[in-house]
Amino acid sequence: MARKLNRGVAIVGAGMSKFGAFPDKNSRELLVEAFIEMMGSIDKGIDPKDIEAFYFGDAAGEAFEGQGHTAPIMGDWLGLLPIPCVRVENACASGSVAIRQAMLSIASGMHDIVLAGGAEKMSNLSTTRVTDTLADFTDVYSERSAGFTFPTAYASMATAYMAEYGARPEHFMMVGIKNHRNGALNPKAQFNSSILDIMNSKISKAKGKGGAIPTWKDEMDFLHDEGANPIVAWPMRLFDCSPISDGAACVLVVAEELVRRFTDSPLYIIGSGLASCGPLHDRDRLTSISAARVASQQAYEMAGVKPQDIQVAEVHDCFTIAELVAMEDIGFYEPGTAYKAVEEGATALDGPKPINPSGGLKSKGHPISASGAGQVVEIWHQLREEAGLRQVPIKNLRLGLTHNIGAHGSTCSINIFERR
């Protein structure tokens, strides 16, 4: 049975910090940056005292910053106390699940105006320690004890995808090239450079040092160079992997009947789905994530739309293979065909189905608990046609979708947004 909200819900403000590595900032400061931008985005303004609750996504504050029970502490920094401040933990899906909880809180009638978002400060730790911390989101008995980290988990999915459908490592590289091109247009992106820009920068540095000059012909040539793009877990190379990131993002969610008090250009949350699945060994196949299939179907049914109706989407590309799997799981493409769509340019910024105009996690960055909220911020800008150089050039842009994965698919949160 298709579920419906008992009360309409909309987003009236959105903001995010720049994503990157910031040794001089903590997650509290980054969230304050996002909050200030969000407050400034509310066209008709708001008194912060009107905010009634705060749902905060935080996957691993204890490991990254030695701080637990983060929601009320963040609420204090935002000047929101004594309202209820609730921490949400669903690995990398924490931010989008926090937004879903805000939506449900309003739809239930408990609250009318709710802040939701997430933040993560990951760069305090070394790459090895970050990898170990994120591995805590796998099954400690069947996966972590066997040496599975997320690079190896997604590499397993990638090799299965190649074996089943005939994709090649070059198709994963095409995803990275496309997302870096988009990220180069996004001033908030951690990697605010295309792969071609990065390649040319390395050539210039080599010339400046008077050493051997690389002879890369193009981006693909660069990405095949194991010195420039080493293998992390075959077939996933360095430029197939999202970075270690710091950042924060948040949105203001309100009841439909209050929308015009804040803006004349809201985004209505018309569909939402949330589902879970088990460890890799329990799945029917490695080329798909069942939680994404279930959650997207829930969201489509609630919204009363079909995959082909969605005009722009932000999907969870923690690794390049994840973007291909996502596009098939949410019904944009038949199984085994998404890599062909990427090859044909269908998912480019000016293609018929633009995917990750922000640059995605791959280029924009992946501060895990902020990533899902950051996706919503991007859809906010796209549907309001205020995304600047990366604005999707589709007339009458009305429907957008976010797909946010926790861990290697154990959680999937899907939200569908409409501009009316």
N, C-alpha and C positions, 0 to 999 in steps of 0.2 A: 504494500500500500504506500503510495506517495505521501510523504510527510509534508505538512504545511506549517508555516509559522502562524501562531495565533495573533500576531501583531507585526506590522511592518517595521523593518529596521533599516537604517541607512548610515553611511559614513559621511560626516560633514567636515572633517579636517584630517590631514595626514602630514607626517613629517618624518625625516630620518637624518641622522648624522652622516657625514662622509664615512664610507667603509675603508678600512686600511689597517695599518699597524701603527699604533700611537703610544709610544713608551711613556709619554708624559700625561696620559689620560687614563682614568678608570671608567668602568661601565656606568657609574652614576653620572659622571660628567657627560658621557656620550648620550645617555638617555635625556639629560637636561637639554642638550642641543636639539635632539629630535623633538622633544616636547615644545620647545620654544618655536621651532619651525611649524609644528602642527598648530599651535595656537595662532600663529600668523596666517595660516592658510584658511582659517575659518572666516569666510567673507564678511559676516556681520558681527564677528567677535563673540566672546564668551567670558564670563567670570569663572575662574577655576573653582570657585567655591560651589558652583552648580554641578560639578562632577560628583557622582554618587558612589562609584566603585571603580576599582582598578584591577585588571587582570594582567599579570606580568609573566611573560615567558622567560624562563631561566633554566637551562638544561644542566649546567655544571659550574655554578658559581663557586661551590666549595673547592673544586679542583683548580679552577683558573685564577681565582682571587682569594681563596680562603674564607669566603663569606657565604653562609647559608641564610635561610629565612629572609630572602632578599626583597620580597614584595613590599613589606611595610617600610623597609629602609629606603627603597626607591620612592615610595609614596611620600616619605618625609622630605627627601631631596626635591621633590616636585611641589611641595607645599600643599599636599592633598589630605593629610591626616586631619581628623580621625576616621575617614571613610574606610570601608573594608578593602584591603589590598591582598590579593590572592596570587600565589605563585603557581604557574602551570609548567609541568615538566613532561614533555613528549619528545625528547631528544631534539633533532633538528627541526621538528614541526612545532616546537613549543610556542613560537610567536603566532602562527596562524591558528593554533588551537586556542590560544588566549583570546584572539579576536572572535572565534566561534563561541567561546564561553560568554563573552560580552554580549554577543548577539542573543544567545539563549536567555541571559539574564534579563534583557529588555523584552524579548518576546514573551517571557513568562509574566511580565508585569511587575517584577521585583524592583527593577530600576528603569529610569528613563534616559539617563546620560551616563555613559561609561567610557573610560579610557582603557585601551588595550594595546599591547605591543610586546617588545622583547629587546634584550640587550645581551651581548657577550663580549668579554675581554679575553681573547685567546692568546695574544702574542706575548704574554708574560712567560709562557712556557716554551721550552725547546720543541722542535718538530717531533722528536722522539716522544716527549712527554705528552704533547697534544695527541699524537697517534694513540698512545696508551689510554689517555683519558676518553677519547671518542670510542675506543674499543670496549669501554665499559657499557656501551649501549647495545652491544651484541649479546648473544647468549653466552654467559661465562662458562657454562658446562660443555656445550656442543660446538661453540665457535671460537671464543677467545682462547680456550685451553688448547685448541688445535692450531693456534697461530693466526686465526682469521682477524684481520683488521679491515677497515673499510676499503682501502685500496685493493686488497685481495678479494674481498667480497664482490666488489663491482667488476674487478678483472674477471672473476668467474662468470659473471653475467655477460660480460663482453665476449669472452671466448665461446660461450654457449650461443650467443646471438650470431656470431660469425659462422659457427658450425651449422646452425639451423637455417640461416637465411642467406648466407653468401656475402655478408658485409665484409669489408676489409678495414684494417686500421686507419686507412686514409679517410674513411667516412667519419670516424670519430674526430679526426683532425679537422674536417670540414665544419663540424659543430663548434669546435674551439675557435676557428678562424672567424666564423659568423658572429659568435658572441663577443669576441674581442673587438670586432668592427663596431658593434653596437655600443660596447662599453667605452670605446674611444669617444663617443658622443655624449657620455654621461659624466658630468662633473663630480658626481658622488661615488663613482666607481673606484675601487681599489686599483685596478689596472686600467687606467684611463688612456690606454694605447692599443692600437691594433697589433696583431702579430707581425705585420709588415713593418710597423713603426719600431717594434722591439728588435726585429732583425736588423733594420737599418741602423739603429742605435748601437748595436753590438759591432757592426761593421765600422762605424765611425770611431768607436772607442779603440778598436784594433788598429785602425790607421793612426790614431793619435799616439799610441804606444810604440809605433814603429815595428810591430811584429808582423806575423803572417796574417794576411787579409783573407777572411772567409770568402768562399766563392759560391755562396748560396744564390740560386737563380730566382727563387720565389719563396713564398711562405711554406709550401709543401716541402721544398728542398731543405729549408731551415728546420722544419719539424721532424724530418727524417734523420737529422744529424744527432747522434747519440750524445755528443758533447754539449750541444745546445739544448737538447730535449731528451734527457735520459729516461730510460724505462724505470718506472716505479713498481709496477706489477703488470707484466705483459698481459694484454696489449696496451695498458694504460701507461702513458708517458707523463712527464711533468706537466705539459700543457693540456693534458686531459683532466687534470685535477684542479679542483677549486682550492684557493689559498687559505692559509691561516689568517683570520681576520678579527678585527675589533669593530664594533658598530652597534647602533641602536635604531629602532624605528617604532612609531606608534600611530594610532588613529583614534579619532573620537567617534563613538558609535551612539546613535540616538534613536529614540522612538519616532516612527514615521510622522506622527501628528505634530512633532516639534521641529521638523526639518526646516521649515521656512523661517524659523526664528534665527537660524544660523547661516543658511546659504540658499541660493536659488539653483545651485548646481550640485546636488548631492549624488552619491552613488548608493543605490539600493542594493542590499544583499538579498538576492532573490533565490539563491540556492546554496545549500551547504551540505557536505557529506564528510563523514569521518569513519574510518574503518581500520582494522588491525590485521596483521598476519604474523605467523611465527617465524622461527629461524629458517635459514636456507634449506636445511635438510628436510623440513616439513612441507616444502612448497611443491606444487605439481610440476612447475618448470622454472628455469632460471631466466627465461627471456621475458618475463612479465611479473608484475607485482600485484597480487590479487587484491590487496587493500586499496590500491589506486583504482582498479576496475570497479570495485564495490562502491567506494566513496564517490567516484565521478557519476555513477549511475544514480545514486541517491541525490546528488546535487542537480543533475539534469531533470530528474522527475519532480523535485521540489520547484525548480525554476520554470518547468514547462517548456524547456528548450532542448535542442539536440546538439551534438558536437559540431555539426556543420554551421550552426548559428553563431558560434563563438568567433569573434573577429580578431581578438588579440589575447595572448596568454603568456603568463610567467610560469614556467615549470621548473622543477627542482633538478638542476644539472650539477649536482655535487661532483660528478664525473661525466664526461661527455656521453658515455653509454647511457647514463640515466636519462638524458634528454630524449634519446631515441625511444627508449622503453616507455617513458612518460607519454609521449605523443601517441603511441599505440594503445596504451592502457586507458587513456581518457577518450579514445574513440576518434581522434583526428585522422588516423591512418590505420589501415588493416595491419595485422601482425606481419612483420618482416618487410614492411614497405617504407617506414619512416626514413631510413637512410637514403632511399632513392629520392624522397621529397627534399631532403637537405641537399643532395647532389644537384638537384634541379633548381635550387634556389627558392623553393616554395615557402620556406620558413624564414627567409630574410626579411629585413625591415620593410622592404617594398614588395614582398611576396604576398600571395593570396592568404597565407595563414602565418602571420608574424609571431614568432616564438622568442621570448626573452629579449624584448627591445631594450631593456635596462642593461644588457650585457650578461644577465643571468648570474648565478653563483660563481660561475667560471671566471668572469671578468669583473663584475661588480663587487664580488667578495662574498664570503660565507661565514659571518659571525653567527654561529648556528641558531641561537634563539631569536636573533633579529631577522633572519633570512625570510621567514614566512611573512612577517609584518612588512618587510621591505618590498616583497612582491606586491602586496596590497597597495603600498604607497605608489609603486610604478603604475599599476592599473588605474589608480586615482588620477594620476597625471595624464595618462593616455586617454582615458574616456572623457576627461575635461578638456582635452586637446591643448595641453599646456606642457608637453614634454620636450619642447624645443627642437633641437637638431635631430633627435631620435624619435620624433613624433611619427607614429604609424600613419601613412598617407591613404587611409581608407575613409571615404565619405560616409557621413552619418554613423560614426563609430559609436556603438551603443552597448555591446556586450563584451565583457572580459572575464577571464577565469584565472585563478591561481591554483597551482598544484604544489603542495609542500609535503615532502617525505621526512619521516623521522627514522633515523638509523638507515638500514638498508631496505626499508619498506615496511618495517614493523608497524608503523603508523603512517597513514596518509590523510591529509586534510585538503579538501577541495572547496573552494568558494567561487560563486558566480555573481558578478556585479552588473548592474544595469544603470545606464544614464537615460533618464526620461526627458 
